[in-house]
């Protein structure tokens, strides 16, 4: 297509798709917080605990101090499961639907499903670029880990958004709605595996932080190894599927 179409697609991926995803995800977070507030109101003893946690957070001077405060709570299984539900299920379902926003708009005007893949990938690149910029401030202390992680995550966003873009044009032009459904489910599943495996590795590290690095904990080691193994497998699958 034209250069204007390409730049518009990239821009929509950065602004439109990201904005819609953030609005929907923050709405889910607000709903969860509202439900949490109701639960706290029903248990008066929780108010003192929350006030103590808030005071400790405000007193934290560094990211390490903040981690020490939050680690005992974040390492609790029920907290991990709630975060996993959001990051590995609800978040991917939202993002994979809205990332290829330009393809939804242009779908009937494109010539082939291949164009849908290309513009979907470009839209995913815009999404990944803005997401990376927003996350860049947290990479200052760990650039050797953070930057490669962002590069791998960007590849994931680009490829999976291209797959959904391919499915969108297939459905709108060829009436192959099952292909769109399959592309959307596949992309959401891989995205969920990506986020879930990363969270599993972090969860294992948090358990080590709580229990002390000098203590052997089989579950913590298993969580980190399994998380990194699945994360690497998904990355390799996406990397070799892109061509």
Beta strands, then each sheet from edge to edge (+ up, - down):
end
